[in-house]
Amino acid sequence: MNETVLEFRNVCFSYNSTANVNNLNVKINKGDFTAIIGSNGAGKSTFSKLCNGLLQPSDGEVFVLGESTGRKKVSDLAKHIGFLFQNPDRQICCNTIREEIEFSLKNNGFSKDEIQTRVEKTIKDFNFNPETEPYNMSRGQRQRLCLACLIALNPEILILDEPTTGLDYRECMEVMSYIKKLNENGTTVIMVCHDMEVVLDFAKEIIVMNKGQILAQGKTRDILSDKELLGKARLLQPQIAATCSLLGEKFQNIFTVEEMIDRLKTIRRL
């Protein structure tokens, strides 16, 4: 039986009498890798901030590991949920990489010995120079540092708000490979993302949002194959799938170059 680690029950949130999200009902199970997709203004970032108590519902309840976020401090929730902001400069506040990693661990109440152990392991795993000043690093490397600080905490749930924005392809794949490894080791990942290629490559499940509501939740390929659903959410399929859909019925539901080659070989044998 799957263990539910995050649940929204009839959740609404509004700001200045304008509904941002309305009547959200969601369950996310332990070990899931769920992408939240939708166009600008769909409510994706609001959804992510409701997950860890940065925002509180105006109606309904959010449950993390069985407990309502309305009855927990954000600092308590942070011991179980890591949050990676879209802009790494919103999270970095120390003068060296070592101090930055230490800072996140101190804030979560780890002992001095445990902090030292985790800092050294994180520095080694990410091949950091511990005395490097974060603001002398590229944006992609600063995003990597923020992710490292979260990994050092070993959270049960990791929330990512557009983690690949502003990164080149190499930086994007490097960040996502760390996130994938975390997920494979049991961390539940919830990722707000506009890049359908990244969603296809890494997410196991998708939640589609539009105008503050959830249109659908399902397996990644099922969602990305539904052009009508994506149209309602003002989204496009990944490039290869979109291209293949123009080639006729025999080329539907193809998402990779390898699948395209296999389909062509099959057609040639017919």
Residue, then its C-alpha position, 0 to 999 in steps of 0.5 A: m500500500n502506498e504511503t501518502v506524504l502530501e495531501f490537499r483537501n479542498v484547498c483554496f487560497s486567495y490574495n486580495s479577494t482574487a482566487n489564486v487556487n480553488n478546490l485543490n484535491v491532491k494526494i502524492n505518495k512516498g517516492d513519487f516524482t511529480a511535475i506541476i505544469g501549466s501556463n503563467g498564472a495557473g497557480k503552480s508556485t502558489f501550489s508549491k508554497l502551500c506544500n510547506g506552509l509558506l502560504q496557508p490555505s484560506d479554506g481547506e487543509v494541507f497535510v504533510l506526513g499526516e499533519s496539517t500545515g496549519r498546526k505546524k511551524v514552517s521551521d518544523l516543516a522545513k525538517h521534512i521538506g526542502f524547498l529549492f527556489q527558482n532564483p538561487d540568490r534568494q537562498i544564499c546568504c553566506n560568504t563561503i560554500r562551507e558556511e552556506i552548507e553549515f548554515s542550513l544544517k545549524n538552522n535545522g538543529f543538527s549537532k556540531d559533530e553531525i554538521q561537520t560530517r554532513v558538510e564534509k560529505t556534501i563538499k566531497d560529493f559535489n566536488f566543491n572548493p569549500e572556501t569559494e565565495p558563492y557570488n563568484m560562481s555562475r548562476g548554474q553553480r549557485q543553483r547547484l550549491c542551493l541544491a547541495c544544501l538541501i541534500a545535506l539535510n536529507p529531506e523526505i520531500l523536495i519541492l523545486d520551483e522551476p529548478t532549471t530556469g536560466l541554466d544551460y543544457r549541461e547545468c540543467m542535466e547536472v542539477m536534474s541528475y542529482i535530483k533523480k538520484l535523490n528520488e531513486n533513493g526514496t525522496t519524494v520530489i514535487m517539481v514546478c516546471h515549464d520545460m516539457e522536455v525536462v518533465l518528460d525525461f524525469a517526472k513519473e507523474i504530472i499534475v496539470m493546472n490552469k487558472g488555479q484549478i487542477l485539470a488532471q493528474g496522471k502518468t507522465r506519458d498519458i498526460l503528454s499524449d493528451k493534446e486536447l488536455l494540454g490545449k486546455a492548459r495552454l501547453l505544448q507537447p515535447q518537441i519530438a512528440a509534437t513533430c511526430s503527431l504531424l506525421g499521422e496516426k502511425f507516429q503517435n505517442i513517440f517521445t524520443v529519437e530512439e522510439m522514432i527510429d524503432r517505429l520507422k524500422t517497424i513500418r519498413r518491415l510491413 
